[in-house]
Amino acid sequence: MTALSPAAQLERLRRGTVEIVTEEALLAKLAEGRPLRVKLGLDPTAPDLHIGNAIVLQKLRQFQDLGHEAVLIIGDFTGLIGDPSGKSETRPSLTPQEIERNAETYREQYSRILDPHRTRVAFNSQWLGAMKFYDVIKLAGRTTVHRILERDDFAKRYAERLPIHLHELLYPLCQAYDSVAVQADVELGGTDQKFNNLMGRELQREVGQAPQVVVLTPLLPGLDGVQKMSKSLGNAIGITDPPNEMYGKVMSLPDPLMIPYFEYCTQVPLEEIRALEAALGSGRAHPRDAKRRLAREITRRYHGEAAALAAEAEFDRVFGSRELPEEIPDVTLGRDRLRGGRIRLARLLVETGLADSNTDARRLISQGGVSLDRARVHEDLEVEVRDGLLVQVGRRRFARVRLGE
């Protein structure tokens, strides 16, 4: 255990949180002088984690560094239901194969943040999958429909007469039972998980366990500065993004997001962040200089000092002098993919890996983010493809087309 007092631990844990339910209860648990069991549940709904997901993982690492027990629960069972949090319609369920594939990539990615040797990993199918129907009925008897419908997204759908399926109503109880199964002292989650986390407290009381403390972390806005960071919205910085791409994405952030990103995504001391915020507000600091530091800090956190400095130098070389990157990936395009040597631009972006789908590609084109041989293209036209054609998306992503047989 750490030598820090309970009050000093609480002060350290406050950073990067939106709410602790309750601080008094957490302080009392810390005062017991034993390692607390700190739970974080992740449903493997997508194969890649981004730095928004990493905020709550960093909080779990903070508990680890203070000497507490980290319990990471992979929701392979709850993923079959689909978390309805924040959803205005029923979320599609994943197949067992999709869940297993996503969970496998999670293992490698969370190890970049947590100490894998001090992390207990459990799959909630161990206890939820073993339940008989009688057990499910008994569990459902621990709460009421009225209580479940207090949840904002369910209440809104009910008021608008939108479908709410019975399996969705069971999701909060399933997540709550995870806390009972591991006897959690603390549960971590984003603010969108508040209802589910508080349900865990209630269920623990029902079965005679001491209720867990709930620690809520913020939802990080994405690169667009509007919507929550999400891979599916194309506004995310992945924790496995290459250093150059990670650095460049941070440099594209809207200026108002810099201070929240400093606070939630870096280890820069809070007093430094507040001083920087004041300097930016008074004009004593230039936003570009602050953003360069932010990009270095975030890239360093996931790739190390040398990679962060190299990414900064490459960014300056390319965007300061308008030079091309030193390394541009070649993508071989078979002539059978062309019609008379031509292809729709949206399809070309998909074929070169610069867009995930035709819809994504058309969005990029309409936003003016696509160039061919450094000339911007604003319409999804048929383009003539030659060997060596340079395709660019945004300011950071390039591909050079090589024609194959």
Secondary structure, 3 states (H helix, E strand, C coil): CCCCCHHHHHHHHHCCCCEEECHHHHHHHHCCCCCCEEEEEECCCCCCCEHHHHHHHHHHHHHHHCCCEEEEEECCCHHHCCCCCCCCCCCCCCCHHHHHHHHHHHHHHHCCCCCHHHEEEEECHHHHCCCCHHHHHHHHCCCCHHHHCCCHHHHHHHHCCCCCCHHHHHHHHHHHHHHHHHCCCEEEEEHHHHHHHHHHHHHHHHCCCCCCEEEEECCCECCCCCCECCHHHCCCCECCCCHHHHHHHHHCCCHHHHHHHHHHHCCCCHHHHHHHHHHHHHCCCCHHHHHHHHHHHHHHHHHCHHHHHHHHHHHHHHHHHCCCCCCCCEEEEEHHHCECCEEEHHHHHHHCCCCCCHHHHHHHHHCCCEEECCEEECCCCEEECCCCCEEEECCCEEEEEEEEC
